[in-house]
Amino acid sequence: MTDLTKIPVTVITGFLGSGKTTLIRHLMQNPQGKRLAILVNEFGTVGVDGDILKSCADENCPEENIVELANGCICCTVADDFIPTIESLMAMPQRPDHILIETSGLALPKPLLKAFDWPAIRSRITVDGVIALADAEAVAAGRFAPDVDAVEAQRAADPSLDHETPLSEVFEDQILCADLILLSKADLAGDAGLAAAREVIAAELNRPVPMLPMTEGVIDPRVVLGLAAAAEDDLAARPSHHDGADDHEHDDFDSAVIDLPEIADPETLAAAIQRLAREQRVLRVKGHVAVAGKPLRLLVQAVGDRVRMQFDKPWGAAPRRSQLVVIAEHDDIDEAAIRKVLGA
C-alpha cells in the first residue's frame, strides 16, 4: 500500500445486542491477509467491552491497533475524539490496511460519514461501506433491539448524547445509511422471522440494499470488506431524520488555512491557540511552524485548548513555511479574528 492509497474504513452500526462485537471478532479471525485496526465506541459497563476484542488481538490486528472511545456517542463527539483517533491510527508506524469502526447502539451514521470530509483526512481514507446489523428476531417481533431497556440505559449513561431521537428513528437512520444489512441471530428468528424482518426493513428503505442472514457473527469477510462504496461521496442517497436545520450542526465543519511568519516562542503560539478555543470556539488546529534559530520544524496539533507541540524533522531543502489549518463549526469560522489572534 503506497502513501497515496486511501485506507478503507468500514462503519459497523446497529443497536446494543445486535452482534457488532461478535462480527468484528469473526473479521479479526479471518482478515483476508489485511492488517486491521479497530475503533470501538466504548461506554464502559454499559457499552461494548473493548477488552473482548483486545483478547482476540494477533499479528494481523495487534492490541495497539484496537482503540476505545469512551467519551460518549461517537456521532456527538466527532471533533474531540473521532478525528484525532483516526489520525493517530493513520500515523502508526505500520499503517493498517483496513479500519473497522464499531459505533455505539445510539449513534447516527450520517454525521459520522460527514466527518470523513474533514480536511485532515478526506484525501487519506474512504468509507468502504456502512454495515447495519439488525436483530432479526427482535425486528420480526416489532422491536428494534433485543433488549430495549438496555438501549435506553445506554442513552441515560451518556451525558454527552445531544440527540434525543426515538429508537425507531435511530433504527431507520442506521438502515437508511447502510450499504449492507446483516440480519443477525438468524438461527433464533427462523425462516418465518427472517422473512418478517426483511419485510419490515424493506418498507423503510428508499433504495435496494442487500440483506443477508447471519448467525454468531459468521459471514464471508469478502462480503463485508471491499464494498468500495465511497459512502462519504454518496450522502444524498442516505436520508436521515436529522437532515435539515437540526441535523447535528456541530458536525458541519469549516476551515481556514493560516500562513504565519517565523515565530520566536512556541509557548506564545500555544497560548494563542488556547485563546482561539475559548473565544472563537475553534475545534482543531494542525500544521507546521518555523521557529527562529531552530533547524527542525515544529509540529502543532491541538484539539480544543489541548495543544501538543514537538519538533519532528529538519526543514532540509523545503521552504521554512509556517502554516496552520484551523477548523471550527461552520458558523464559528471568523478568519480575520483567527488571523489577528495568531499574529498572521
C-alpha positions in Angstrom: 0.0 0.0 0.0 1.5 3.3 -1.0 1.1 6.6 0.9 -1.3 7.8 -1.9 -3.7 4.9 -1.4 -6.7 5.7 0.7 -7.3 3.5 3.7 -10.7 1.9 3.5 -12.9 2.2 6.6 -15.9 0.0 7.3 -18.5 1.5 9.7 -20.5 -1.1 11.6 -23.7 0.1 13.2 -26.6 -1.4 15.0 -28.3 -1.4 18.4 -26.7 -2.7 21.6 -27.1 -6.5 21.4 -27.3 -6.8 17.7 -24.0 -8.6 17.4 -21.5 -5.9 16.3 -18.7 -7.1 18.5 -19.2 -10.8 17.5 -19.0 -9.8 13.8 -15.8 -7.9 14.4 -14.2 -10.8 16.3 -15.0 -13.0 13.2 -13.4 -10.5 10.9 -10.3 -10.3 13.1 -10.0 -14.1 12.9 -10.5 -14.0 9.1 -8.8 -10.8 7.9 -8.2 -11.9 4.3 -4.5 -11.0 4.6 -5.2 -7.5 5.8 -3.7 -5.7 8.7 -6.7 -4.4 10.7 -7.2 -1.5 13.1 -10.4 -1.2 15.2 -12.1 1.8 16.7 -14.7 0.9 19.4 -17.2 3.4 20.7 -17.0 2.3 24.3 -19.4 3.0 27.2 -17.7 1.1 30.0 -20.0 -1.3 31.8 -23.0 -0.1 29.7 -21.5 -0.2 26.2 -19.4 -2.8 24.3 -16.4 -4.0 26.2 -13.3 -3.3 24.2 -11.4 -5.9 26.3 -13.3 -8.6 24.4 -11.7 -7.5 21.2 -8.3 -6.9 22.7 -8.3 -10.5 23.9 -8.5 -11.6 20.3 -5.6 -9.5 19.2 -3.0 -11.1 16.9 -0.3 -10.2 14.4 -3.0 -9.1 11.9 -4.6 -6.8 14.5 -2.3 -6.2 17.4 -3.6 -4.8 20.7 -2.2 -1.4 20.0 -4.4 -1.3 16.8 -7.6 -1.6 19.0 -8.7 1.8 20.3 -11.6 2.6 22.6 -13.5 5.9 22.6 -15.2 6.2 26.0 -16.2 9.9 25.9 -19.7 9.5 24.6 -21.7 8.7 21.4 -19.3 8.9 18.5 -21.6 10.9 16.3 -21.8 13.6 19.0 -18.0 13.7 19.8 -16.6 13.8 16.3 -14.3 16.8 16.7 -13.0 16.0 20.2 -12.5 12.3 19.9 -13.1 10.7 16.5 -10.9 12.8 14.2 -7.8 12.7 16.4 -8.2 8.9 16.9 -8.4 8.3 13.1 -5.4 10.5 12.6 -3.4 8.5 15.2 -4.3 5.2 13.5 -3.2 6.5 10.2 0.1 7.7 11.7 1.1 4.3 13.2 4.5 3.0 12.1 2.8 0.1 10.3 -0.2 1.6 8.7 -3.4 -0.5 8.8 -4.8 -1.9 5.5 -8.4 -1.5 6.8 -10.1 0.2 9.7 -13.2 -1.1 11.3 -15.4 1.3 13.3 -17.9 -0.1 15.8 -20.4 2.7 16.7 -22.5 2.7 19.8 -26.0 1.5 19.6 -27.4 5.0 19.6 -25.0 6.5 17.0 -26.4 8.2 13.9 -24.3 7.0 11.0 -24.7 10.0 8.7 -23.0 12.6 10.9 -20.1 10.2 11.2 -19.9 9.9 7.4 -19.9 13.7 7.1 -16.8 13.8 9.3 -14.9 12.0 6.6 -14.9 15.3 4.7 -12.6 16.7 7.5 -9.7 18.4 5.7 -7.0 16.5 7.5 -8.3 13.0 6.5 -10.5 13.3 3.4 -7.7 12.6 1.0 -6.3 9.7 3.0 -9.3 7.5 3.9 -12.6 6.4 2.3 -15.7 4.8 3.7 -15.6 1.3 2.1 -19.1 0.7 3.4 -21.6 1.0 6.1 -22.8 -2.3 7.6 -26.0 -2.1 9.6 -26.8 -5.1 11.9 -30.5 -5.7 12.8 -31.5 -8.4 15.3 -33.8 -10.4 13.0 -35.8 -12.0 15.9 -36.4 -8.6 17.6 -37.4 -6.8 14.3 -39.8 -9.6 13.4 -41.4 -9.2 16.8 -41.9 -5.5 16.3 -38.9 -4.3 18.4 -35.7 -2.6 17.3 -33.4 -4.2 19.8 -33.2 -7.5 21.7 -33.3 -5.5 25.0 -34.9 -2.1 24.6 -34.4 -1.3 28.3 -30.6 -1.9 27.9 -30.5 0.5 25.0 -32.4 3.2 27.0 -29.9 2.6 29.8 -27.1 3.3 27.4 -28.8 6.6 26.5 -29.1 7.5 30.1 -25.4 6.6 30.8 -24.1 9.0 28.2 -24.3 12.7 29.3 -22.7 13.9 26.1 -25.5 12.5 23.9 -27.1 15.5 22.3 -29.8 13.9 20.2 -33.0 12.6 21.9 -34.0 10.6 18.8 -36.7 7.9 19.3 -35.3 4.4 19.0 -37.5 3.9 15.9 -35.8 6.8 14.2 -32.3 5.7 15.2 -33.1 2.3 13.7 -34.3 3.8 10.5 -31.3 6.1 10.2 -29.0 3.1 10.6 -30.6 1.1 7.9 -31.1 4.0 5.5 -27.4 4.8 5.7 -26.3 1.1 5.0 -24.7 -0.5 2.0 -25.3 -3.9 3.5 -27.8 -5.0 6.2 -26.9 -8.2 8.2 -29.9 -9.9 9.8 -28.2 -11.2 13.0 -29.4 -14.1 15.1 -30.9 -15.8 12.1 -31.0 -19.1 13.8 -33.3 -17.7 16.5 -35.5 -16.0 14.1 -36.0 -18.9 11.8 -37.2 -18.7 8.2 -40.5 -17.1 9.1 -38.8 -14.5 11.4 -36.2 -13.7 8.7 -39.0 -13.1 6.1 -40.9 -10.9 8.5 -37.7 -8.9 9.4 -36.9 -8.4 5.7 -40.4 -7.1 5.1 -40.2 -4.6 7.9 -36.8 -3.3 6.8 -37.7 -3.2 3.1 -40.7 -1.0 3.9 -38.3 1.7 5.3 -35.6 1.6 2.5 -35.5 4.2 -0.2 -33.1 2.1 -2.4 -32.2 -1.5 -2.9 -29.9 -2.7 -0.1 -28.7 -6.3 0.2 -29.9 -8.1 3.3 -28.1 -11.3 4.4 -28.8 -13.6 7.4 -26.0 -14.1 9.9 -25.6 -16.4 12.9 -22.9 -15.9 15.6 -21.2 -13.2 13.6 -20.2 -15.7 10.9 -20.2 -14.4 7.3 -17.8 -14.4 4.5 -15.4 -11.5 5.1 -15.3 -10.9 1.4 -18.9 -9.9 1.5 -18.3 -7.3 4.2 -14.9 -5.9 3.3 -14.1 -4.5 -0.1 -17.5 -2.9 -0.9 -15.8 0.2 -2.3 -18.9 2.2 -1.7 -17.1 5.5 -1.0 -20.1 6.3 1.2 -18.8 9.8 2.0 -19.5 10.8 -1.6 -23.0 9.3 -1.6 -24.6 11.2 1.3 -27.6 12.4 -0.8 -28.8 8.8 -1.2 -28.7 8.2 2.5 -31.6 10.2 4.1 -31.8 10.8 7.8 -34.4 12.1 10.2 -31.8 14.7 11.1 -31.3 16.1 7.6 -32.1 19.8 7.6 -31.8 22.7 10.1 -31.5 20.5 13.1 -29.0 18.0 11.6 -26.1 17.8 14.1 -24.9 21.3 13.2 -21.8 20.7 15.3 -20.6 18.2 12.7 -20.8 20.7 9.8 -17.2 21.9 9.8 -15.4 24.7 8.0 -11.7 25.5 7.9 -9.2 28.3 7.3 -5.5 27.9 6.3 -3.4 30.5 8.1 0.2 31.4 7.0 2.3 32.7 9.8 5.7 34.4 10.0 8.6 32.6 11.7 7.9 32.6 15.5 10.2 33.2 18.4 8.3 31.5 21.2 6.2 28.3 20.8 4.6 28.9 24.2 3.2 32.2 22.9 1.7 30.4 20.0 0.2 27.7 22.2 -1.4 30.4 24.4 -2.9 32.0 21.2 -4.3 28.6 20.1 -5.9 28.1 23.5 -7.4 31.6 23.3 -8.9 30.6 19.9 -10.6 27.6 21.5 -12.1 29.8 24.3 -13.1 32.8 22.3 -13.6 31.6 18.7 -14.8 28.0 19.5 -12.0 26.6 17.3 -12.1 22.8 17.5 -8.9 21.7 15.8 -5.5 23.3 14.8 -2.8 21.4 13.0 0.2 22.3 11.0 4.0 23.0 10.9 5.7 26.2 12.1 9.2 27.6 11.7 10.8 28.7 14.9 13.7 31.2 14.9 17.1 29.6 15.3 15.7 26.0 15.1 16.6 23.8 12.2 13.7 21.4 12.9 10.1 22.2 12.0 7.6 22.4 14.9 4.6 20.1 14.5 1.5 21.7 16.1 -1.6 19.7 16.9 -4.5 21.0 19.0 -7.9 19.7 20.0 -9.8 22.5 21.7 -7.5 24.1 24.2 -5.3 20.9 24.4 -2.2 21.9 22.5 0.7 19.5 21.7 3.9 20.6 20.0 7.1 18.7 19.1 10.0 19.2 16.7 9.5 16.4 14.2 12.0 16.7 11.4 14.5 19.1 9.8 13.2 21.5 7.2 16.1 20.5 4.9 15.6 21.8 1.4 11.9 22.5 2.0 11.0 26.2 2.5 10.6 27.2 6.1 6.9 27.9 5.7 4.6 28.2 8.8 1.1 27.1 8.0 -1.8 26.0 10.3 -5.2 24.6 9.4 -7.8 25.9 11.7 -11.1 24.1 11.9 -14.4 25.1 13.6 -18.1 24.7 13.2 -19.3 26.4 10.1 -20.9 29.4 11.8 -17.8 29.9 14.0 -15.2 30.5 11.4 -14.1 34.1 11.5 -10.9 34.1 9.5 -10.0 37.7 10.3 -10.3 37.2 14.0 -8.3 34.0 13.8 -5.5 35.7 12.0 -5.4 38.5 14.5 -5.1 36.2 17.5 -2.4 34.1 15.8 -0.5 37.3 14.7 -0.7 36.4 11.0 
